[in-house]
Amino acid sequence: MAQAFTKTMARNIFYGGTAFFFLLFLALTFDSVGQLPNR
């Protein structure tokens, strides 16, 4: 590995972070929808 930070690594980190926050957003959305009838 000649370069410390390659474009492939950057792309993988970007996709990983995007997928993580998307799943986190979905989880919070479904949790909020589930909590609404209790109010």
N, C-alpha and C positions, 0 to 999 in steps of 0.2 A: 504494500500500500504506500505509494509514493506521496500522495497528498493526504493531509490530515483530515480534511473535510471535503468529500467529493459531492458532486451534484446528485448522485444516486442516494447518498446518505441524507442529503437535505430533502430530497423528494420523499423518501421513506418516512422521515420525521414529520414532514408536513402532512402526509396522508394519515399517518398514525394519530397525530394530534387532532386532525379534522374528524376522523372517525370517533375518537374518544369523546370529544366535546359534543358531537352529534348524538352519540348514545346517551351521554349524560343529560343532554337537553330532553331527549325522548323520555328518559326515566323520570325526570322531574315533572314533565308534562303529564304523564300518566298518573304519577303520584298526586299531583294537584287535582286532576280530574276525579280521582278516587276520593279525595278529601272533601270535594264540594258538597255532596249530599249531607255530610255530617254537620254543616254549619246551619 
